[in-house]
Amino acid sequence: MKSRIRKEDTPEGRLAAVVKTIIENMRIARNDLRFDPDQVDLREGLRPFVERELLIARITEMLLPAASFSTRMASLTDELRVIEEQMDIT
């Protein structure tokens, strides 16, 4: 699992690798290759990886050139709006 996750360059690639691995591990643990994890199973398995991605994002943010708080907030709000539109959750 670790090598599959580390090979990915993007957050979505790493999370996709994590989801795939979580499902495989749950199927092996239950000795049921048709096991279909539900939302709770995936939420619990994903928690540490989502926290990791958030920390990576925070560290990356610290490396960016300094900008005013209000300018950065506006930029992040715009990015969030675009992503939410892509997800169709607005």
C-alpha positions as CSV (number, residue, x, y, z in Angstrom):
1,M,0.0,0.0,0.0
2,K,2.7,2.5,1.0
3,S,4.5,2.2,-2.3
4,R,1.3,2.6,-4.3
5,I,0.5,5.8,-2.4
6,R,4.0,7.2,-2.5
7,K,4.2,6.7,-6.3
8,E,1.3,9.1,-6.9
9,D,2.2,12.8,-7.4
10,T,-1.3,14.3,-6.8
11,P,-3.6,14.2,-3.7
12,E,-6.4,12.6,-5.8
13,G,-4.0,9.9,-7.0
14,R,-2.9,9.2,-3.5
15,L,-6.4,9.1,-2.1
16,A,-7.5,6.8,-5.0
17,A,-4.7,4.4,-4.1
18,V,-5.7,4.5,-0.5
19,V,-9.4,3.8,-1.2
20,K,-8.4,0.9,-3.5
21,T,-6.1,-0.5,-0.8
22,I,-8.6,-0.1,2.0
23,I,-11.2,-2.0,0.1
24,E,-8.7,-4.8,-0.8
25,N,-7.6,-5.0,2.9
26,M,-11.1,-5.2,4.1
27,R,-12.0,-8.0,1.7
28,I,-8.9,-9.9,2.7
29,A,-9.6,-9.4,6.4
30,R,-13.2,-10.7,5.9
31,N,-12.1,-13.5,3.5
32,D,-14.8,-12.2,1.2
33,L,-13.7,-10.9,-2.2
34,R,-17.2,-9.5,-2.9
35,F,-17.3,-7.4,0.3
36,D,-18.5,-3.9,-0.5
37,P,-17.5,-1.5,2.2
38,D,-20.0,1.2,3.2
39,Q,-19.5,4.9,3.8
40,V,-18.6,4.3,7.5
41,D,-15.9,1.7,6.6
42,L,-14.3,4.1,4.1
43,R,-14.6,7.1,6.4
44,E,-12.7,5.3,9.2
45,G,-10.1,4.0,6.8
46,L,-9.6,7.3,5.1
47,R,-9.3,9.5,8.2
48,P,-5.5,9.3,8.7
49,F,-4.9,9.8,5.0
50,V,-7.1,12.8,4.7
51,E,-5.4,14.3,7.7
52,R,-2.1,13.7,6.0
53,E,-3.2,15.4,2.8
54,L,-4.4,18.4,4.8
55,L,-1.0,18.6,6.5
56,I,0.8,18.4,3.2
57,A,-1.4,21.2,1.9
58,R,-0.7,23.4,5.0
59,I,3.1,22.8,4.6
60,T,2.9,23.7,0.9
61,E,0.9,26.8,1.7
62,M,3.7,27.9,4.1
63,L,6.2,27.6,1.3
64,L,4.2,30.1,-1.0
65,P,5.3,33.7,-1.1
66,A,3.7,35.8,1.5
67,A,0.4,37.5,0.5
68,S,-2.1,39.5,2.4
69,F,-4.6,37.5,4.4
70,S,-7.6,39.0,2.6
71,T,-6.1,38.4,-0.8
72,R,-5.3,34.8,0.0
73,M,-8.7,34.2,1.6
74,A,-10.4,35.5,-1.6
75,S,-8.2,33.3,-3.7
76,L,-9.0,30.2,-1.6
77,T,-12.7,31.0,-1.6
78,D,-12.7,31.2,-5.4
79,E,-10.8,27.9,-5.6
80,L,-13.3,26.2,-3.2
81,R,-16.3,27.5,-5.2
82,V,-14.8,26.1,-8.5
83,I,-14.2,22.7,-6.8
84,E,-17.6,22.6,-5.3
85,E,-19.2,23.3,-8.7
86,Q,-17.2,20.5,-10.2
87,M,-18.4,18.2,-7.4
88,D,-22.0,19.5,-7.9
89,I,-22.5,20.0,-4.2
90,T,-23.3,23.7,-4.1
